Amino acid sequence: MAEPLLLLDRRAGAGLVAQLVAALRRDILDGRLRAGDPMPSTRGLARELAIARSTVVAAYEQLAGEGYLELRQGAATRVAELEPRTAQAPAAESDASAAPAAASPVARIPLADLSPGVPSTARLDERAWRAAWRAAAAHPPSWSPPPLGVPALRAAIAEHLRSARGVHCSPEDVVVAAGTSEALALVARALVALRGEAVRIGVEDPGYPAGRRALERHGATPVPLPLADGGLELAALERALQRRGRGRLHAVMVTPSHQYPLGGRLPVADRLALLELAAHADAFVVEDDYDSEFRHTGAPLPALASLDGGERVVLVGSFSKVLTPWLRLGYLVLPAHAGLRAAVATARAELDTPVAGPVQLAVADYLDRGALRRHIAATRREYTHRRRLVQDALGDLDPERARLTAIDGGLHAVLELPDRAAERALVARLAEEGVIVAPLAQYAVGGDRGAGPAGVVLGYAGVGDLALAAALERIRAALERGRVSD
Ligand SMILES: Cc1ncc(COP(=O)(O)O)c(C=O)c1O
């Protein structure tokens, strides 16, 4: 997936000059702009990006000072010859070296990266954030962090879950991990140790590819389960859980509050039914509660972990959506099952402690200050506003061409399309216009020929309003012109 190269966000912490410098510098270092390439005129680029010309001039001057650009009186500014180490183009782009150098660099700078999974950090309470890191730095270094996590963080997470999700657990139930993927690695290893080699875990299809990969890498086999109305189809789950012998499911992994990526949510009755089916089959339930703090319509539903009485649900949580994936921080909340707890502790010891002590202490302090609660409230308002922009722009499309769904919660929406050909065409067309979106095929176990509707996922949380509005205009125009089936 392409990196966000240029998100000129007027409300971001960094100024526009700094943002432009960073985007162009990265383009040069990544080889997208090569030595000798002419840069667009300052006037042209300013017009293209709807910013002041003086901003572009300042950015070019800074890049020239850093040695990335050559400014020449009366001639076009060009990309400078860099040291061999940095000038090397990435191998994957070697074909592009034959392309004419005249292609406009601007065309290659994305206007908006709507890849899902990127939260907004524009409203981060910087004072609390800095204070938390200062507190962590003041803590004397000790031996390595306790394997299951620093007690202050485990306690802060338990308290956060109580107040934000109504999940009552004790700090001892919480195991710190390096994000959801690493938490799932622990689950897979623990189940393999507990149930034998051929552990099979039911997964939603389409579903979270990184989650499937984490399970697979650690010895479990993901078994695709179909969806109905954007959520797990219970009848299919029931059939899968009835299998015995080698076909048996040892666990099922679900996103009940906001199915990823199709956005359905399981009503309470279905949650209870799911728990009953799992109990009957003696299977664990892995609940990926990745973004349930962000509900835009209707009240949040209780987590499976709070309905099951601490029997068989392993709750997996992450700070990637509520705060930032930059932290690589997540956690597990374990049920009372003594065998599973011992197996997770062994897996944790085998994989070593992945989250550094200062990170754990800083986040614990940030939570203790109430800063995360305030941050979630502020970003929820921000996302509600962005969601409205998406709805206003795409909510009334001709349903024959595209249908906006998955918009009731979380940080993304889905635009369902008639077929995979339309999906491929829209992704490619938008990429040409500088708008990055994710094809739904990416989430299906069978890829392009996989289960679920065709369409694209639009992450709307991490882009500024202006870039989002411009991107939505282009999406709408592409659909209205019918160009996606070109
Ligand atoms: C379904 C789902 N679960 C969890 C996560 C968070 O993953 P991590 O904590 O590894 O960043 C994401 C992020 O995109 C997700 O989409």
PDBQT file of the ligand as one rigid body, heavy atoms in Angstrom, charges set to zero:
ROOT
HETATM    1  C1  LIG A 501      -9.781  -5.435  12.471  1.00  0.00    +0.000 C 
HETATM    2  C2  LIG A 501      -8.598  -4.760  13.082  1.00  0.00    +0.000 A 
HETATM    3  N1  LIG A 501      -8.173  -5.172  14.271  1.00  0.00    +0.000 NA
HETATM    4  C3  LIG A 501      -7.115  -4.577  14.865  1.00  0.00    +0.000 A 
HETATM    5  C4  LIG A 501      -6.434  -3.550  14.268  1.00  0.00    +0.000 A 
HETATM    6  C5  LIG A 501      -5.257  -2.934  14.981  1.00  0.00    +0.000 C 
HETATM    7  O1  LIG A 501      -4.123  -3.656  14.727  1.00  0.00    +0.000 OA
HETATM    8  P1  LIG A 501      -2.752  -3.313  15.471  1.00  0.00    +0.000 P 
HETATM    9  O2  LIG A 501      -3.074  -3.184  16.916  1.00  0.00    +0.000 OA
HETATM   10  O3  LIG A 501      -1.863  -4.494  15.176  1.00  0.00    +0.000 OA
HETATM   11  O4  LIG A 501      -2.266  -2.036  14.892  1.00  0.00    +0.000 OA
HETATM   12  C6  LIG A 501      -6.833  -3.096  13.044  1.00  0.00    +0.000 A 
HETATM   13  C7  LIG A 501      -6.091  -2.018  12.377  1.00  0.00    +0.000 C 
HETATM   14  O5  LIG A 501      -6.281  -1.666  11.244  1.00  0.00    +0.000 OA
HETATM   15  C8  LIG A 501      -7.955  -3.713  12.432  1.00  0.00    +0.000 A 
HETATM   16  O6  LIG A 501      -8.386  -3.293  11.252  1.00  0.00    +0.000 OA
ENDROOT
TORSDOF 0
